[in-house]
Structures are given as structure tokens and as C-alpha cells.
Amino acid sequence: MAPLELNTEKINLARDILNETDGNFISALAGYYYLVKQNKYPCDFSQEEKQLRINQSLKDYEQGKGINQSELYNRHPEWK
């Protein structure tokens, strides 16, 4: 990104943040910002890790493990 584009992006982001009125959103944004800044992303799997998880999920499905969406909503009605 060219320096002028970078500065424009930063100004636009700062303006959006300054105009935000939801304190919970600002807190969440700050928390995420510090995670990203420390390279501690909430869910940062390598391609190999993603593929392993997908393969395991498919095996679990084939073995009948897990629950369907209706069962999930019955267990957690607030998620409807």
C-alpha cells in the first residue's frame, strides 16, 4: 500500500472509530486490535491445520457424531 493510501485508510478508520457511540463495540474493537497487534489472532490455523480439522469433522459426521441444528436450538433456545 502506498504511503498516501495508507494515510487515507488510517484517517478513515480513525474517523469511523471516533464517530462510534457503542461502548461495547469500542471495547471489543480495542481487544481485537491488541490481539492482532501481538499476532495472537483469535483463530489463526495454518492450511494444514484447517484441512486436518475439516477431515476430522467429516469423519465425525460419517460416524454419526454431533447434533443437528434443531437439537442445538433445543439445547440453547436463546440462539434461535
Chimera marker file (.cmm) of the C-alpha trace (Angstrom):
<marker_set name="trace">
<marker id="1" x="0.000" y="0.000" z="0.000" r="1" g="1" b="0" radius="0.5"/>
<marker id="2" x="1.388" y="3.385" z="-0.995" r="1" g="1" b="0" radius="0.5"/>
<marker id="3" x="2.022" y="5.927" z="1.810" r="1" g="1" b="0" radius="0.5"/>
<marker id="4" x="-0.810" y="8.207" z="0.663" r="1" g="1" b="0" radius="0.5"/>
<marker id="5" x="-3.273" y="5.307" z="0.541" r="1" g="1" b="0" radius="0.5"/>
<marker id="6" x="-2.116" y="4.122" z="3.952" r="1" g="1" b="0" radius="0.5"/>
<marker id="7" x="-2.639" y="7.557" z="5.492" r="1" g="1" b="0" radius="0.5"/>
<marker id="8" x="-6.069" y="7.856" z="3.888" r="1" g="1" b="0" radius="0.5"/>
<marker id="9" x="-7.028" y="4.439" z="5.246" r="1" g="1" b="0" radius="0.5"/>
<marker id="10" x="-5.820" y="5.382" z="8.738" r="1" g="1" b="0" radius="0.5"/>
<marker id="11" x="-7.743" y="8.673" z="8.677" r="1" g="1" b="0" radius="0.5"/>
<marker id="12" x="-10.941" y="6.929" z="7.545" r="1" g="1" b="0" radius="0.5"/>
<marker id="13" x="-10.561" y="4.284" z="10.245" r="1" g="1" b="0" radius="0.5"/>
<marker id="14" x="-9.901" y="6.900" z="12.936" r="1" g="1" b="0" radius="0.5"/>
<marker id="15" x="-12.955" y="8.884" z="11.790" r="1" g="1" b="0" radius="0.5"/>
<marker id="16" x="-15.156" y="5.775" z="11.970" r="1" g="1" b="0" radius="0.5"/>
<marker id="17" x="-13.887" y="4.940" z="15.452" r="1" g="1" b="0" radius="0.5"/>
<marker id="18" x="-14.365" y="8.497" z="16.704" r="1" g="1" b="0" radius="0.5"/>
<marker id="19" x="-17.955" y="8.510" z="15.405" r="1" g="1" b="0" radius="0.5"/>
<marker id="20" x="-18.806" y="5.174" z="17.060" r="1" g="1" b="0" radius="0.5"/>
<marker id="21" x="-21.157" y="5.548" z="20.046" r="1" g="1" b="0" radius="0.5"/>
<marker id="22" x="-21.444" y="1.932" z="21.192" r="1" g="1" b="0" radius="0.5"/>
<marker id="23" x="-19.070" y="1.434" z="24.116" r="1" g="1" b="0" radius="0.5"/>
<marker id="24" x="-19.279" y="-2.352" z="23.870" r="1" g="1" b="0" radius="0.5"/>
<marker id="25" x="-18.229" y="-2.198" z="20.243" r="1" g="1" b="0" radius="0.5"/>
<marker id="26" x="-15.264" y="0.037" z="21.073" r="1" g="1" b="0" radius="0.5"/>
<marker id="27" x="-14.178" y="-2.353" z="23.850" r="1" g="1" b="0" radius="0.5"/>
<marker id="28" x="-14.426" y="-5.341" z="21.516" r="1" g="1" b="0" radius="0.5"/>
<marker id="29" x="-12.562" y="-3.477" z="18.792" r="1" g="1" b="0" radius="0.5"/>
<marker id="30" x="-9.788" y="-2.497" z="21.198" r="1" g="1" b="0" radius="0.5"/>
<marker id="31" x="-9.453" y="-6.080" z="22.391" r="1" g="1" b="0" radius="0.5"/>
<marker id="32" x="-9.239" y="-7.379" z="18.849" r="1" g="1" b="0" radius="0.5"/>
<marker id="33" x="-6.787" y="-4.637" z="17.884" r="1" g="1" b="0" radius="0.5"/>
<marker id="34" x="-4.379" y="-5.672" z="20.639" r="1" g="1" b="0" radius="0.5"/>
<marker id="35" x="-4.671" y="-9.350" z="19.690" r="1" g="1" b="0" radius="0.5"/>
<marker id="36" x="-3.828" y="-8.543" z="16.086" r="1" g="1" b="0" radius="0.5"/>
<marker id="37" x="-1.003" y="-6.234" z="17.122" r="1" g="1" b="0" radius="0.5"/>
<marker id="38" x="0.534" y="-9.057" z="19.182" r="1" g="1" b="0" radius="0.5"/>
<marker id="39" x="-0.019" y="-11.556" z="16.335" r="1" g="1" b="0" radius="0.5"/>
<marker id="40" x="-2.426" y="-13.506" z="18.544" r="1" g="1" b="0" radius="0.5"/>
<marker id="41" x="-5.335" y="-13.890" z="16.182" r="1" g="1" b="0" radius="0.5"/>
<marker id="42" x="-8.460" y="-15.461" z="17.672" r="1" g="1" b="0" radius="0.5"/>
<marker id="43" x="-8.450" y="-18.344" z="15.187" r="1" g="1" b="0" radius="0.5"/>
<marker id="44" x="-5.369" y="-18.496" z="13.015" r="1" g="1" b="0" radius="0.5"/>
<marker id="45" x="-4.935" y="-22.028" z="11.686" r="1" g="1" b="0" radius="0.5"/>
<marker id="46" x="-2.448" y="-22.971" z="9.004" r="1" g="1" b="0" radius="0.5"/>
<marker id="47" x="-3.803" y="-24.520" z="5.811" r="1" g="1" b="0" radius="0.5"/>
<marker id="48" x="-2.666" y="-27.923" z="7.084" r="1" g="1" b="0" radius="0.5"/>
<marker id="49" x="-4.460" y="-27.436" z="10.429" r="1" g="1" b="0" radius="0.5"/>
<marker id="50" x="-7.634" y="-26.355" z="8.628" r="1" g="1" b="0" radius="0.5"/>
<marker id="51" x="-7.542" y="-29.427" z="6.403" r="1" g="1" b="0" radius="0.5"/>
<marker id="52" x="-6.988" y="-31.722" z="9.414" r="1" g="1" b="0" radius="0.5"/>
<marker id="53" x="-9.982" y="-30.176" z="11.193" r="1" g="1" b="0" radius="0.5"/>
<marker id="54" x="-12.164" y="-30.490" z="8.097" r="1" g="1" b="0" radius="0.5"/>
<marker id="55" x="-11.176" y="-34.137" z="7.651" r="1" g="1" b="0" radius="0.5"/>
<marker id="56" x="-11.896" y="-34.866" z="11.314" r="1" g="1" b="0" radius="0.5"/>
<marker id="57" x="-15.284" y="-33.166" z="11.041" r="1" g="1" b="0" radius="0.5"/>
<marker id="58" x="-16.165" y="-35.280" z="8.018" r="1" g="1" b="0" radius="0.5"/>
<marker id="59" x="-15.165" y="-38.468" z="9.862" r="1" g="1" b="0" radius="0.5"/>
<marker id="60" x="-17.249" y="-37.392" z="12.866" r="1" g="1" b="0" radius="0.5"/>
<marker id="61" x="-20.233" y="-36.748" z="10.588" r="1" g="1" b="0" radius="0.5"/>
<marker id="62" x="-19.878" y="-40.137" z="8.896" r="1" g="1" b="0" radius="0.5"/>
<marker id="63" x="-19.797" y="-41.798" z="12.340" r="1" g="1" b="0" radius="0.5"/>
<marker id="64" x="-22.985" y="-40.029" z="13.390" r="1" g="1" b="0" radius="0.5"/>
<marker id="65" x="-21.285" y="-37.822" z="15.936" r="1" g="1" b="0" radius="0.5"/>
<marker id="66" x="-22.643" y="-34.382" z="16.616" r="1" g="1" b="0" radius="0.5"/>
<marker id="67" x="-26.137" y="-32.938" z="16.683" r="1" g="1" b="0" radius="0.5"/>
<marker id="68" x="-28.344" y="-31.300" z="14.097" r="1" g="1" b="0" radius="0.5"/>
<marker id="69" x="-29.472" y="-27.685" z="14.156" r="1" g="1" b="0" radius="0.5"/>
<marker id="70" x="-32.867" y="-28.455" z="15.712" r="1" g="1" b="0" radius="0.5"/>
<marker id="71" x="-31.224" y="-30.276" z="18.613" r="1" g="1" b="0" radius="0.5"/>
<marker id="72" x="-28.782" y="-27.408" z="19.051" r="1" g="1" b="0" radius="0.5"/>
<marker id="73" x="-31.637" y="-24.895" z="19.290" r="1" g="1" b="0" radius="0.5"/>
<marker id="74" x="-33.463" y="-27.132" z="21.767" r="1" g="1" b="0" radius="0.5"/>
<marker id="75" x="-30.380" y="-27.158" z="23.985" r="1" g="1" b="0" radius="0.5"/>
<marker id="76" x="-29.800" y="-23.410" z="23.557" r="1" g="1" b="0" radius="0.5"/>
<marker id="77" x="-33.124" y="-21.729" z="22.751" r="1" g="1" b="0" radius="0.5"/>
<marker id="78" x="-31.567" y="-18.240" z="23.088" r="1" g="1" b="0" radius="0.5"/>
<marker id="79" x="-29.600" y="-18.939" z="19.884" r="1" g="1" b="0" radius="0.5"/>
<marker id="80" x="-32.778" y="-19.081" z="17.763" r="1" g="1" b="0" radius="0.5"/>
<link id1="1" id2="2" r="1" g="1" b="0" radius="0.2"/>
<link id1="2" id2="3" r="1" g="1" b="0" radius="0.2"/>
<link id1="3" id2="4" r="1" g="1" b="0" radius="0.2"/>
<link id1="4" id2="5" r="1" g="1" b="0" radius="0.2"/>
<link id1="5" id2="6" r="1" g="1" b="0" radius="0.2"/>
<link id1="6" id2="7" r="1" g="1" b="0" radius="0.2"/>
<link id1="7" id2="8" r="1" g="1" b="0" radius="0.2"/>
<link id1="8" id2="9" r="1" g="1" b="0" radius="0.2"/>
<link id1="9" id2="10" r="1" g="1" b="0" radius="0.2"/>
<link id1="10" id2="11" r="1" g="1" b="0" radius="0.2"/>
<link id1="11" id2="12" r="1" g="1" b="0" radius="0.2"/>
<link id1="12" id2="13" r="1" g="1" b="0" radius="0.2"/>
<link id1="13" id2="14" r="1" g="1" b="0" radius="0.2"/>
<link id1="14" id2="15" r="1" g="1" b="0" radius="0.2"/>
<link id1="15" id2="16" r="1" g="1" b="0" radius="0.2"/>
<link id1="16" id2="17" r="1" g="1" b="0" radius="0.2"/>
<link id1="17" id2="18" r="1" g="1" b="0" radius="0.2"/>
<link id1="18" id2="19" r="1" g="1" b="0" radius="0.2"/>
<link id1="19" id2="20" r="1" g="1" b="0" radius="0.2"/>
<link id1="20" id2="21" r="1" g="1" b="0" radius="0.2"/>
<link id1="21" id2="22" r="1" g="1" b="0" radius="0.2"/>
<link id1="22" id2="23" r="1" g="1" b="0" radius="0.2"/>
<link id1="23" id2="24" r="1" g="1" b="0" radius="0.2"/>
<link id1="24" id2="25" r="1" g="1" b="0" radius="0.2"/>
<link id1="25" id2="26" r="1" g="1" b="0" radius="0.2"/>
<link id1="26" id2="27" r="1" g="1" b="0" radius="0.2"/>
<link id1="27" id2="28" r="1" g="1" b="0" radius="0.2"/>
<link id1="28" id2="29" r="1" g="1" b="0" radius="0.2"/>
<link id1="29" id2="30" r="1" g="1" b="0" radius="0.2"/>
<link id1="30" id2="31" r="1" g="1" b="0" radius="0.2"/>
<link id1="31" id2="32" r="1" g="1" b="0" radius="0.2"/>
<link id1="32" id2="33" r="1" g="1" b="0" radius="0.2"/>
<link id1="33" id2="34" r="1" g="1" b="0" radius="0.2"/>
<link id1="34" id2="35" r="1" g="1" b="0" radius="0.2"/>
<link id1="35" id2="36" r="1" g="1" b="0" radius="0.2"/>
<link id1="36" id2="37" r="1" g="1" b="0" radius="0.2"/>
<link id1="37" id2="38" r="1" g="1" b="0" radius="0.2"/>
<link id1="38" id2="39" r="1" g="1" b="0" radius="0.2"/>
<link id1="39" id2="40" r="1" g="1" b="0" radius="0.2"/>
<link id1="40" id2="41" r="1" g="1" b="0" radius="0.2"/>
<link id1="41" id2="42" r="1" g="1" b="0" radius="0.2"/>
<link id1="42" id2="43" r="1" g="1" b="0" radius="0.2"/>
<link id1="43" id2="44" r="1" g="1" b="0" radius="0.2"/>
<link id1="44" id2="45" r="1" g="1" b="0" radius="0.2"/>
<link id1="45" id2="46" r="1" g="1" b="0" radius="0.2"/>
<link id1="46" id2="47" r="1" g="1" b="0" radius="0.2"/>
<link id1="47" id2="48" r="1" g="1" b="0" radius="0.2"/>
<link id1="48" id2="49" r="1" g="1" b="0" radius="0.2"/>
<link id1="49" id2="50" r="1" g="1" b="0" radius="0.2"/>
<link id1="50" id2="51" r="1" g="1" b="0" radius="0.2"/>
<link id1="51" id2="52" r="1" g="1" b="0" radius="0.2"/>
<link id1="52" id2="53" r="1" g="1" b="0" radius="0.2"/>
<link id1="53" id2="54" r="1" g="1" b="0" radius="0.2"/>
<link id1="54" id2="55" r="1" g="1" b="0" radius="0.2"/>
<link id1="55" id2="56" r="1" g="1" b="0" radius="0.2"/>
<link id1="56" id2="57" r="1" g="1" b="0" radius="0.2"/>
<link id1="57" id2="58" r="1" g="1" b="0" radius="0.2"/>
<link id1="58" id2="59" r="1" g="1" b="0" radius="0.2"/>
<link id1="59" id2="60" r="1" g="1" b="0" radius="0.2"/>
<link id1="60" id2="61" r="1" g="1" b="0" radius="0.2"/>
<link id1="61" id2="62" r="1" g="1" b="0" radius="0.2"/>
<link id1="62" id2="63" r="1" g="1" b="0" radius="0.2"/>
<link id1="63" id2="64" r="1" g="1" b="0" radius="0.2"/>
<link id1="64" id2="65" r="1" g="1" b="0" radius="0.2"/>
<link id1="65" id2="66" r="1" g="1" b="0" radius="0.2"/>
<link id1="66" id2="67" r="1" g="1" b="0" radius="0.2"/>
<link id1="67" id2="68" r="1" g="1" b="0" radius="0.2"/>
<link id1="68" id2="69" r="1" g="1" b="0" radius="0.2"/>
<link id1="69" id2="70" r="1" g="1" b="0" radius="0.2"/>
<link id1="70" id2="71" r="1" g="1" b="0" radius="0.2"/>
<link id1="71" id2="72" r="1" g="1" b="0" radius="0.2"/>
<link id1="72" id2="73" r="1" g="1" b="0" radius="0.2"/>
<link id1="73" id2="74" r="1" g="1" b="0" radius="0.2"/>
<link id1="74" id2="75" r="1" g="1" b="0" radius="0.2"/>
<link id1="75" id2="76" r="1" g="1" b="0" radius="0.2"/>
<link id1="76" id2="77" r="1" g="1" b="0" radius="0.2"/>
<link id1="77" id2="78" r="1" g="1" b="0" radius="0.2"/>
<link id1="78" id2="79" r="1" g="1" b="0" radius="0.2"/>
<link id1="79" id2="80" r="1" g="1" b="0" radius="0.2"/>
</marker_set>
